[in-house]
């Protein structure tokens, strides 16, 4: 029975193959190369935008964490921003003491130099941190002075208002 089936398939032009031919492999590699040539330039333009939105979420999360920490420890905390990093400081009553938490922003992202603090009740000194990438696109991370509400907005230009 099996032999008859094999003969019939051979007669119809079907044969069992155990691999790929060299031509099939070359055609597949050519298609993959063409797709990669199209995708790589687009990918490199997306990376700065992705890093910028990630940095905005990172700063927003750090604000929220520091605000909660100020309330739970019943003390004042502040975040001090330089152009490519930020640090967290605690009010000791006689001055500011670094908590040792110095955090860099993602590569290619810069921020405005500013200091924002959170009170024992969750309020804030208020202010805005401007984040910009190498493509001159930006996000603003805003902190409301009375309530300490934290929000992100995308301005029309880097360091612009929303």
Secondary structure as GFF3:
##gff-version 3
##sequence-region A 1 162
A	DSSP	alpha_helix	2	11	.	.	.	ID=ss1
A	DSSP	alpha_helix	22	73	.	.	.	ID=ss2
A	DSSP	beta_strand	77	81	.	.	.	ID=ss3
A	DSSP	beta_strand	85	91	.	.	.	ID=ss4
A	DSSP	beta_strand	96	104	.	.	.	ID=ss5
A	DSSP	beta_strand	110	111	.	.	.	ID=ss6
A	DSSP	beta_strand	114	118	.	.	.	ID=ss7
A	DSSP	beta_strand	127	132	.	.	.	ID=ss8
A	DSSP	beta_strand	138	143	.	.	.	ID=ss9
A	DSSP	beta_strand	150	153	.	.	.	ID=ss10
###
